Amino acid sequence: MNVERVRRLGLFGIVTPLVGFFLILLAISTAPWFSWTGNALSDLGVSGLTATIFNGGLMATALCMMAFSIGVWELTEGNTVGRTGAGALFLAAVFLFGIGVFPETVEPHHLIFSVAFFVALPVSMFVLSAYMIRSGMKDLGYLSVAAGIVAALIWALEWDGVAIPEAVSALMTSVMSVILGYRMRKWDKY
């Protein structure tokens, strides 16, 4: 394991949610018509300045998430479960990038990337939680399980729009991302 690479890429675990939520909220600020209860976040990606900010923001967030997942890959060297979780996280980032490339006016691509992202995200949390628990990071492992459960179960509730479950799923993953990223920044285990 390259400890310096783990520390450097751990920063992206902290930065990714900040970039993502900042740019989503910025896009919302340019869309007075947007409703948390009646829209999907992807409705922001259809036209004008709002779409430019939103879609560009998703792609920028995805690139940060990819860098973080590469750091997690490095961290989990020699562990198949950890590497599988890091791979799932990278794949989720690819799907997020695809959501930005294919706005909801480009069907079925947008729907495919969206569903894939919101499935891959909790899956990566569950798989990484197994690695964390086995590696002695039990607190973060259990937090990751809880985040994955909330990120998956929020979709079982009935919603008029899906902006709330989308945001909750992202927020749950963000908590784990920030904490793991912080720990990676301080990594000295090996």
Biotite code that builds the C-alpha atoms (Angstrom):
import biotite.structure as struc

atoms = struc.array([
    struc.Atom([0.000, 0.000, 0.000], chain_id="A", res_id=1, res_name="MET", atom_name="CA", element="C"),
    struc.Atom([1.189, 3.469, -0.853], chain_id="A", res_id=2, res_name="ASN", atom_name="CA", element="C"),
    struc.Atom([0.338, 5.369, 2.343], chain_id="A", res_id=3, res_name="VAL", atom_name="CA", element="C"),
    struc.Atom([1.010, 8.768, 0.768], chain_id="A", res_id=4, res_name="GLU", atom_name="CA", element="C"),
    struc.Atom([-1.420, 7.996, -2.065], chain_id="A", res_id=5, res_name="ARG", atom_name="CA", element="C"),
    struc.Atom([-4.048, 6.850, 0.460], chain_id="A", res_id=6, res_name="VAL", atom_name="CA", element="C"),
    struc.Atom([-3.617, 10.101, 2.408], chain_id="A", res_id=7, res_name="ARG", atom_name="CA", element="C"),
    struc.Atom([-3.685, 12.276, -0.717], chain_id="A", res_id=8, res_name="ARG", atom_name="CA", element="C"),
    struc.Atom([-6.742, 10.608, -2.261], chain_id="A", res_id=9, res_name="LEU", atom_name="CA", element="C"),
    struc.Atom([-8.514, 10.534, 1.098], chain_id="A", res_id=10, res_name="GLY", atom_name="CA", element="C"),
    struc.Atom([-8.969, 14.281, 0.654], chain_id="A", res_id=11, res_name="LEU", atom_name="CA", element="C"),
    struc.Atom([-11.440, 13.503, -2.123], chain_id="A", res_id=12, res_name="PHE", atom_name="CA", element="C"),
    struc.Atom([-13.642, 11.651, 0.364], chain_id="A", res_id=13, res_name="GLY", atom_name="CA", element="C"),
    struc.Atom([-14.080, 14.973, 2.134], chain_id="A", res_id=14, res_name="ILE", atom_name="CA", element="C"),
    struc.Atom([-14.253, 17.145, -0.982], chain_id="A", res_id=15, res_name="VAL", atom_name="CA", element="C"),
    struc.Atom([-16.681, 15.041, -3.039], chain_id="A", res_id=16, res_name="THR", atom_name="CA", element="C"),
    struc.Atom([-19.820, 15.738, -0.954], chain_id="A", res_id=17, res_name="PRO", atom_name="CA", element="C"),
    struc.Atom([-18.897, 19.412, -0.596], chain_id="A", res_id=18, res_name="LEU", atom_name="CA", element="C"),
    struc.Atom([-18.563, 19.839, -4.357], chain_id="A", res_id=19, res_name="VAL", atom_name="CA", element="C"),
    struc.Atom([-21.713, 17.837, -5.054], chain_id="A", res_id=20, res_name="GLY", atom_name="CA", element="C"),
    struc.Atom([-24.037, 19.510, -2.584], chain_id="A", res_id=21, res_name="PHE", atom_name="CA", element="C"),
    struc.Atom([-22.675, 22.994, -3.275], chain_id="A", res_id=22, res_name="PHE", atom_name="CA", element="C"),
    struc.Atom([-23.293, 22.692, -7.021], chain_id="A", res_id=23, res_name="LEU", atom_name="CA", element="C"),
    struc.Atom([-26.715, 21.077, -6.595], chain_id="A", res_id=24, res_name="ILE", atom_name="CA", element="C"),
    struc.Atom([-27.778, 23.847, -4.219], chain_id="A", res_id=25, res_name="LEU", atom_name="CA", element="C"),
    struc.Atom([-26.352, 26.435, -6.615], chain_id="A", res_id=26, res_name="LEU", atom_name="CA", element="C"),
    struc.Atom([-28.398, 24.913, -9.454], chain_id="A", res_id=27, res_name="ALA", atom_name="CA", element="C"),
    struc.Atom([-31.503, 24.952, -7.232], chain_id="A", res_id=28, res_name="ILE", atom_name="CA", element="C"),
    struc.Atom([-30.887, 28.630, -6.466], chain_id="A", res_id=29, res_name="SER", atom_name="CA", element="C"),
    struc.Atom([-31.240, 29.375, -10.193], chain_id="A", res_id=30, res_name="THR", atom_name="CA", element="C"),
    struc.Atom([-34.497, 27.389, -10.483], chain_id="A", res_id=31, res_name="ALA", atom_name="CA", element="C"),
    struc.Atom([-37.365, 29.110, -8.626], chain_id="A", res_id=32, res_name="PRO", atom_name="CA", element="C"),
    struc.Atom([-39.755, 26.459, -10.004], chain_id="A", res_id=33, res_name="TRP", atom_name="CA", element="C"),
    struc.Atom([-37.926, 23.570, -8.270], chain_id="A", res_id=34, res_name="PHE", atom_name="CA", element="C"),
    struc.Atom([-39.816, 21.720, -5.524], chain_id="A", res_id=35, res_name="SER", atom_name="CA", element="C"),
    struc.Atom([-38.195, 19.187, -3.190], chain_id="A", res_id=36, res_name="TRP", atom_name="CA", element="C"),
    struc.Atom([-41.479, 17.311, -2.926], chain_id="A", res_id=37, res_name="THR", atom_name="CA", element="C"),
    struc.Atom([-42.565, 17.505, -6.555], chain_id="A", res_id=38, res_name="GLY", atom_name="CA", element="C"),
    struc.Atom([-39.415, 17.176, -8.632], chain_id="A", res_id=39, res_name="ASN", atom_name="CA", element="C"),
    struc.Atom([-36.444, 14.936, -9.231], chain_id="A", res_id=40, res_name="ALA", atom_name="CA", element="C"),
    struc.Atom([-33.034, 16.525, -8.878], chain_id="A", res_id=41, res_name="LEU", atom_name="CA", element="C"),
    struc.Atom([-32.489, 15.591, -12.525], chain_id="A", res_id=42, res_name="SER", atom_name="CA", element="C"),
    struc.Atom([-35.231, 18.044, -13.490], chain_id="A", res_id=43, res_name="ASP", atom_name="CA", element="C"),
    struc.Atom([-32.541, 20.659, -12.860], chain_id="A", res_id=44, res_name="LEU", atom_name="CA", element="C"),
    struc.Atom([-30.477, 19.242, -15.725], chain_id="A", res_id=45, res_name="GLY", atom_name="CA", element="C"),
    struc.Atom([-32.853, 19.968, -18.591], chain_id="A", res_id=46, res_name="VAL", atom_name="CA", element="C"),
    struc.Atom([-32.111, 23.478, -19.866], chain_id="A", res_id=47, res_name="SER", atom_name="CA", element="C"),
    struc.Atom([-30.361, 26.787, -19.420], chain_id="A", res_id=48, res_name="GLY", atom_name="CA", element="C"),
    struc.Atom([-27.885, 27.899, -16.793], chain_id="A", res_id=49, res_name="LEU", atom_name="CA", element="C"),
    struc.Atom([-29.479, 25.598, -14.226], chain_id="A", res_id=50, res_name="THR", atom_name="CA", element="C"),
    struc.Atom([-28.725, 22.574, -16.427], chain_id="A", res_id=51, res_name="ALA", atom_name="CA", element="C"),
    struc.Atom([-25.157, 23.685, -17.042], chain_id="A", res_id=52, res_name="THR", atom_name="CA", element="C"),
    struc.Atom([-24.505, 24.028, -13.317], chain_id="A", res_id=53, res_name="ILE", atom_name="CA", element="C"),
    struc.Atom([-26.322, 20.818, -12.412], chain_id="A", res_id=54, res_name="PHE", atom_name="CA", element="C"),
    struc.Atom([-24.932, 18.520, -15.111], chain_id="A", res_id=55, res_name="ASN", atom_name="CA", element="C"),
    struc.Atom([-21.433, 19.967, -14.833], chain_id="A", res_id=56, res_name="GLY", atom_name="CA", element="C"),
    struc.Atom([-21.690, 19.609, -11.077], chain_id="A", res_id=57, res_name="GLY", atom_name="CA", element="C"),
    struc.Atom([-22.605, 15.932, -11.342], chain_id="A", res_id=58, res_name="LEU", atom_name="CA", element="C"),
    struc.Atom([-19.650, 15.283, -13.621], chain_id="A", res_id=59, res_name="MET", atom_name="CA", element="C"),
    struc.Atom([-17.238, 17.209, -11.359], chain_id="A", res_id=60, res_name="ALA", atom_name="CA", element="C"),
    struc.Atom([-18.572, 15.338, -8.330], chain_id="A", res_id=61, res_name="THR", atom_name="CA", element="C"),
    struc.Atom([-18.183, 12.027, -10.167], chain_id="A", res_id=62, res_name="ALA", atom_name="CA", element="C"),
    struc.Atom([-14.542, 12.795, -10.982], chain_id="A", res_id=63, res_name="LEU", atom_name="CA", element="C"),
    struc.Atom([-13.850, 13.576, -7.314], chain_id="A", res_id=64, res_name="CYS", atom_name="CA", element="C"),
    struc.Atom([-15.648, 10.374, -6.324], chain_id="A", res_id=65, res_name="MET", atom_name="CA", element="C"),
    struc.Atom([-13.527, 8.382, -8.779], chain_id="A", res_id=66, res_name="MET", atom_name="CA", element="C"),
    struc.Atom([-10.352, 9.771, -7.210], chain_id="A", res_id=67, res_name="ALA", atom_name="CA", element="C"),
    struc.Atom([-11.640, 8.849, -3.746], chain_id="A", res_id=68, res_name="PHE", atom_name="CA", element="C"),
    struc.Atom([-12.531, 5.326, -4.859], chain_id="A", res_id=69, res_name="SER", atom_name="CA", element="C"),
    struc.Atom([-8.994, 4.909, -6.227], chain_id="A", res_id=70, res_name="ILE", atom_name="CA", element="C"),
    struc.Atom([-7.725, 5.858, -2.772], chain_id="A", res_id=71, res_name="GLY", atom_name="CA", element="C"),
    struc.Atom([-10.062, 3.307, -1.199], chain_id="A", res_id=72, res_name="VAL", atom_name="CA", element="C"),
    struc.Atom([-8.756, 0.741, -3.715], chain_id="A", res_id=73, res_name="TRP", atom_name="CA", element="C"),
    struc.Atom([-5.209, 1.515, -2.571], chain_id="A", res_id=74, res_name="GLU", atom_name="CA", element="C"),
    struc.Atom([-6.273, 1.337, 1.094], chain_id="A", res_id=75, res_name="LEU", atom_name="CA", element="C"),
    struc.Atom([-7.828, -2.105, 0.626], chain_id="A", res_id=76, res_name="THR", atom_name="CA", element="C"),
    struc.Atom([-4.773, -3.650, -1.049], chain_id="A", res_id=77, res_name="GLU", atom_name="CA", element="C"),
    struc.Atom([-4.713, -7.418, -0.627], chain_id="A", res_id=78, res_name="GLY", atom_name="CA", element="C"),
    struc.Atom([-8.353, -7.641, 0.460], chain_id="A", res_id=79, res_name="ASN", atom_name="CA", element="C"),
    struc.Atom([-10.837, -8.966, -2.094], chain_id="A", res_id=80, res_name="THR", atom_name="CA", element="C"),
    struc.Atom([-13.911, -7.682, -0.233], chain_id="A", res_id=81, res_name="VAL", atom_name="CA", element="C"),
    struc.Atom([-12.422, -4.212, 0.171], chain_id="A", res_id=82, res_name="GLY", atom_name="CA", element="C"),
    struc.Atom([-11.340, -4.091, -3.449], chain_id="A", res_id=83, res_name="ARG", atom_name="CA", element="C"),
    struc.Atom([-14.846, -5.159, -4.525], chain_id="A", res_id=84, res_name="THR", atom_name="CA", element="C"),
    struc.Atom([-16.340, -2.320, -2.461], chain_id="A", res_id=85, res_name="GLY", atom_name="CA", element="C"),
    struc.Atom([-13.876, 0.185, -3.908], chain_id="A", res_id=86, res_name="ALA", atom_name="CA", element="C"),
    struc.Atom([-14.720, -1.069, -7.397], chain_id="A", res_id=87, res_name="GLY", atom_name="CA", element="C"),
    struc.Atom([-18.452, -0.677, -6.714], chain_id="A", res_id=88, res_name="ALA", atom_name="CA", element="C"),
    struc.Atom([-17.804, 2.865, -5.491], chain_id="A", res_id=89, res_name="LEU", atom_name="CA", element="C"),
    struc.Atom([-15.851, 3.651, -8.668], chain_id="A", res_id=90, res_name="PHE", atom_name="CA", element="C"),
    struc.Atom([-18.660, 2.176, -10.757], chain_id="A", res_id=91, res_name="LEU", atom_name="CA", element="C"),
    struc.Atom([-21.199, 4.342, -8.897], chain_id="A", res_id=92, res_name="ALA", atom_name="CA", element="C"),
    struc.Atom([-19.053, 7.359, -9.815], chain_id="A", res_id=93, res_name="ALA", atom_name="CA", element="C"),
    struc.Atom([-19.088, 6.305, -13.479], chain_id="A", res_id=94, res_name="VAL", atom_name="CA", element="C"),
    struc.Atom([-22.881, 6.079, -13.326], chain_id="A", res_id=95, res_name="PHE", atom_name="CA", element="C"),
    struc.Atom([-23.072, 9.522, -11.695], chain_id="A", res_id=96, res_name="LEU", atom_name="CA", element="C"),
    struc.Atom([-20.938, 10.934, -14.510], chain_id="A", res_id=97, res_name="PHE", atom_name="CA", element="C"),
    struc.Atom([-23.371, 9.328, -16.966], chain_id="A", res_id=98, res_name="GLY", atom_name="CA", element="C"),
    struc.Atom([-26.306, 11.095, -15.306], chain_id="A", res_id=99, res_name="ILE", atom_name="CA", element="C"),
    struc.Atom([-24.545, 14.393, -15.997], chain_id="A", res_id=100, res_name="GLY", atom_name="CA", element="C"),
    struc.Atom([-23.745, 13.459, -19.595], chain_id="A", res_id=101, res_name="VAL", atom_name="CA", element="C"),
    struc.Atom([-27.258, 12.179, -20.332], chain_id="A", res_id=102, res_name="PHE", atom_name="CA", element="C"),
    struc.Atom([-29.869, 14.550, -18.832], chain_id="A", res_id=103, res_name="PRO", atom_name="CA", element="C"),
    struc.Atom([-33.397, 13.269, -18.374], chain_id="A", res_id=104, res_name="GLU", atom_name="CA", element="C"),
    struc.Atom([-34.305, 14.381, -21.906], chain_id="A", res_id=105, res_name="THR", atom_name="CA", element="C"),
    struc.Atom([-32.029, 11.599, -23.214], chain_id="A", res_id=106, res_name="VAL", atom_name="CA", element="C"),
    struc.Atom([-33.969, 8.431, -22.533], chain_id="A", res_id=107, res_name="GLU", atom_name="CA", element="C"),
    struc.Atom([-33.457, 5.615, -21.799], chain_id="A", res_id=108, res_name="PRO", atom_name="CA", element="C"),
    struc.Atom([-29.810, 6.474, -21.047], chain_id="A", res_id=109, res_name="HIS", atom_name="CA", element="C"),
    struc.Atom([-30.622, 8.868, -18.210], chain_id="A", res_id=110, res_name="HIS", atom_name="CA", element="C"),
    struc.Atom([-32.918, 6.412, -16.459], chain_id="A", res_id=111, res_name="LEU", atom_name="CA", element="C"),
    struc.Atom([-30.414, 3.570, -16.813], chain_id="A", res_id=112, res_name="ILE", atom_name="CA", element="C"),
    struc.Atom([-27.555, 5.625, -15.350], chain_id="A", res_id=113, res_name="PHE", atom_name="CA", element="C"),
    struc.Atom([-29.773, 6.999, -12.559], chain_id="A", res_id=114, res_name="SER", atom_name="CA", element="C"),
    struc.Atom([-31.078, 3.620, -11.442], chain_id="A", res_id=115, res_name="VAL", atom_name="CA", element="C"),
    struc.Atom([-27.605, 2.107, -11.692], chain_id="A", res_id=116, res_name="ALA", atom_name="CA", element="C"),
    struc.Atom([-26.144, 4.910, -9.563], chain_id="A", res_id=117, res_name="PHE", atom_name="CA", element="C"),
    struc.Atom([-28.758, 4.646, -6.823], chain_id="A", res_id=118, res_name="PHE", atom_name="CA", element="C"),
    struc.Atom([-28.287, 0.863, -6.714], chain_id="A", res_id=119, res_name="VAL", atom_name="CA", element="C"),
    struc.Atom([-24.472, 0.861, -6.851], chain_id="A", res_id=120, res_name="ALA", atom_name="CA", element="C"),
    struc.Atom([-24.165, 3.466, -4.100], chain_id="A", res_id=121, res_name="LEU", atom_name="CA", element="C"),
    struc.Atom([-25.717, 1.440, -1.247], chain_id="A", res_id=122, res_name="PRO", atom_name="CA", element="C"),
    struc.Atom([-24.153, -1.766, -2.602], chain_id="A", res_id=123, res_name="VAL", atom_name="CA", element="C"),
    struc.Atom([-20.715, -0.161, -2.301], chain_id="A", res_id=124, res_name="SER", atom_name="CA", element="C"),
    struc.Atom([-21.563, 0.880, 1.276], chain_id="A", res_id=125, res_name="MET", atom_name="CA", element="C"),
    struc.Atom([-22.589, -2.654, 2.229], chain_id="A", res_id=126, res_name="PHE", atom_name="CA", element="C"),
    struc.Atom([-19.520, -4.264, 0.695], chain_id="A", res_id=127, res_name="VAL", atom_name="CA", element="C"),
    struc.Atom([-17.139, -1.689, 2.164], chain_id="A", res_id=128, res_name="LEU", atom_name="CA", element="C"),
    struc.Atom([-18.781, -2.133, 5.569], chain_id="A", res_id=129, res_name="SER", atom_name="CA", element="C"),
    struc.Atom([-17.791, -5.821, 5.547], chain_id="A", res_id=130, res_name="ALA", atom_name="CA", element="C"),
    struc.Atom([-14.195, -4.818, 4.788], chain_id="A", res_id=131, res_name="TYR", atom_name="CA", element="C"),
    struc.Atom([-14.190, -2.148, 7.510], chain_id="A", res_id=132, res_name="MET", atom_name="CA", element="C"),
    struc.Atom([-15.637, -4.414, 10.180], chain_id="A", res_id=133, res_name="ILE", atom_name="CA", element="C"),
    struc.Atom([-13.116, -7.169, 9.367], chain_id="A", res_id=134, res_name="ARG", atom_name="CA", element="C"),
    struc.Atom([-10.260, -4.643, 9.320], chain_id="A", res_id=135, res_name="SER", atom_name="CA", element="C"),
    struc.Atom([-10.929, -3.243, 12.767], chain_id="A", res_id=136, res_name="GLY", atom_name="CA", element="C"),
    struc.Atom([-12.823, -0.125, 11.692], chain_id="A", res_id=137, res_name="MET", atom_name="CA", element="C"),
    struc.Atom([-16.002, -1.465, 13.272], chain_id="A", res_id=138, res_name="LYS", atom_name="CA", element="C"),
    struc.Atom([-17.530, 1.931, 14.060], chain_id="A", res_id=139, res_name="ASP", atom_name="CA", element="C"),
    struc.Atom([-17.202, 3.078, 10.474], chain_id="A", res_id=140, res_name="LEU", atom_name="CA", element="C"),
    struc.Atom([-18.312, -0.331, 9.218], chain_id="A", res_id=141, res_name="GLY", atom_name="CA", element="C"),
    struc.Atom([-21.526, -0.201, 11.220], chain_id="A", res_id=142, res_name="TYR", atom_name="CA", element="C"),
    struc.Atom([-22.075, 3.406, 10.146], chain_id="A", res_id=143, res_name="LEU", atom_name="CA", element="C"),
    struc.Atom([-21.619, 2.300, 6.547], chain_id="A", res_id=144, res_name="SER", atom_name="CA", element="C"),
    struc.Atom([-24.215, -0.459, 7.012], chain_id="A", res_id=145, res_name="VAL", atom_name="CA", element="C"),
    struc.Atom([-26.656, 2.050, 8.495], chain_id="A", res_id=146, res_name="ALA", atom_name="CA", element="C"),
    struc.Atom([-25.964, 4.537, 5.671], chain_id="A", res_id=147, res_name="ALA", atom_name="CA", element="C"),
    struc.Atom([-26.496, 1.824, 3.066], chain_id="A", res_id=148, res_name="GLY", atom_name="CA", element="C"),
    struc.Atom([-29.760, 0.719, 4.674], chain_id="A", res_id=149, res_name="ILE", atom_name="CA", element="C"),
    struc.Atom([-31.142, 4.261, 4.788], chain_id="A", res_id=150, res_name="VAL", atom_name="CA", element="C"),
    struc.Atom([-29.913, 4.981, 1.234], chain_id="A", res_id=151, res_name="ALA", atom_name="CA", element="C"),
    struc.Atom([-31.743, 1.872, -0.008], chain_id="A", res_id=152, res_name="ALA", atom_name="CA", element="C"),
    struc.Atom([-34.891, 1.952, 2.138], chain_id="A", res_id=153, res_name="LEU", atom_name="CA", element="C"),
    struc.Atom([-35.712, 5.621, 1.493], chain_id="A", res_id=154, res_name="ILE", atom_name="CA", element="C"),
    struc.Atom([-36.787, 4.451, -1.960], chain_id="A", res_id=155, res_name="TRP", atom_name="CA", element="C"),
    struc.Atom([-39.420, 2.107, -0.466], chain_id="A", res_id=156, res_name="ALA", atom_name="CA", element="C"),
    struc.Atom([-41.482, 5.102, 0.673], chain_id="A", res_id=157, res_name="LEU", atom_name="CA", element="C"),
    struc.Atom([-43.942, 6.752, -1.681], chain_id="A", res_id=158, res_name="GLU", atom_name="CA", element="C"),
    struc.Atom([-42.919, 10.158, -3.042], chain_id="A", res_id=159, res_name="TRP", atom_name="CA", element="C"),
    struc.Atom([-44.557, 12.599, -5.460], chain_id="A", res_id=160, res_name="ASP", atom_name="CA", element="C"),
    struc.Atom([-41.095, 13.600, -6.665], chain_id="A", res_id=161, res_name="GLY", atom_name="CA", element="C"),
    struc.Atom([-37.819, 11.821, -5.985], chain_id="A", res_id=162, res_name="VAL", atom_name="CA", element="C"),
    struc.Atom([-35.577, 14.756, -5.007], chain_id="A", res_id=163, res_name="ALA", atom_name="CA", element="C"),
    struc.Atom([-35.842, 13.872, -1.313], chain_id="A", res_id=164, res_name="ILE", atom_name="CA", element="C"),
    struc.Atom([-34.840, 10.188, -1.621], chain_id="A", res_id=165, res_name="PRO", atom_name="CA", element="C"),
    struc.Atom([-32.085, 11.180, -4.052], chain_id="A", res_id=166, res_name="GLU", atom_name="CA", element="C"),
    struc.Atom([-30.706, 13.729, -1.579], chain_id="A", res_id=167, res_name="ALA", atom_name="CA", element="C"),
    struc.Atom([-31.054, 11.380, 1.407], chain_id="A", res_id=168, res_name="VAL", atom_name="CA", element="C"),
    struc.Atom([-29.209, 8.594, -0.440], chain_id="A", res_id=169, res_name="SER", atom_name="CA", element="C"),
    struc.Atom([-26.406, 10.982, -1.331], chain_id="A", res_id=170, res_name="ALA", atom_name="CA", element="C"),
    struc.Atom([-26.276, 12.423, 2.193], chain_id="A", res_id=171, res_name="LEU", atom_name="CA", element="C"),
    struc.Atom([-25.989, 8.989, 3.802], chain_id="A", res_id=172, res_name="MET", atom_name="CA", element="C"),
    struc.Atom([-23.091, 8.074, 1.571], chain_id="A", res_id=173, res_name="THR", atom_name="CA", element="C"),
    struc.Atom([-21.518, 11.483, 2.143], chain_id="A", res_id=174, res_name="SER", atom_name="CA", element="C"),
    struc.Atom([-21.300, 10.955, 5.892], chain_id="A", res_id=175, res_name="VAL", atom_name="CA", element="C"),
    struc.Atom([-19.335, 7.748, 5.388], chain_id="A", res_id=176, res_name="MET", atom_name="CA", element="C"),
    struc.Atom([-17.225, 9.356, 2.661], chain_id="A", res_id=177, res_name="SER", atom_name="CA", element="C"),
    struc.Atom([-16.179, 12.295, 4.839], chain_id="A", res_id=178, res_name="VAL", atom_name="CA", element="C"),
    struc.Atom([-15.306, 10.145, 7.841], chain_id="A", res_id=179, res_name="ILE", atom_name="CA", element="C"),
    struc.Atom([-13.387, 7.563, 5.806], chain_id="A", res_id=180, res_name="LEU", atom_name="CA", element="C"),
    struc.Atom([-11.665, 10.336, 3.848], chain_id="A", res_id=181, res_name="GLY", atom_name="CA", element="C"),
    struc.Atom([-10.605, 11.996, 7.103], chain_id="A", res_id=182, res_name="TYR", atom_name="CA", element="C"),
    struc.Atom([-9.235, 8.704, 8.431], chain_id="A", res_id=183, res_name="ARG", atom_name="CA", element="C"),
    struc.Atom([-7.387, 8.098, 5.182], chain_id="A", res_id=184, res_name="MET", atom_name="CA", element="C"),
    struc.Atom([-5.794, 11.548, 5.498], chain_id="A", res_id=185, res_name="ARG", atom_name="CA", element="C"),
    struc.Atom([-4.412, 10.455, 8.894], chain_id="A", res_id=186, res_name="LYS", atom_name="CA", element="C"),
    struc.Atom([-3.580, 6.877, 7.833], chain_id="A", res_id=187, res_name="TRP", atom_name="CA", element="C"),
    struc.Atom([-0.515, 5.383, 9.463], chain_id="A", res_id=188, res_name="ASP", atom_name="CA", element="C"),
    struc.Atom([-1.536, 1.779, 10.011], chain_id="A", res_id=189, res_name="LYS", atom_name="CA", element="C"),
    struc.Atom([1.122, 0.341, 7.690], chain_id="A", res_id=190, res_name="TYR", atom_name="CA", element="C"),
])
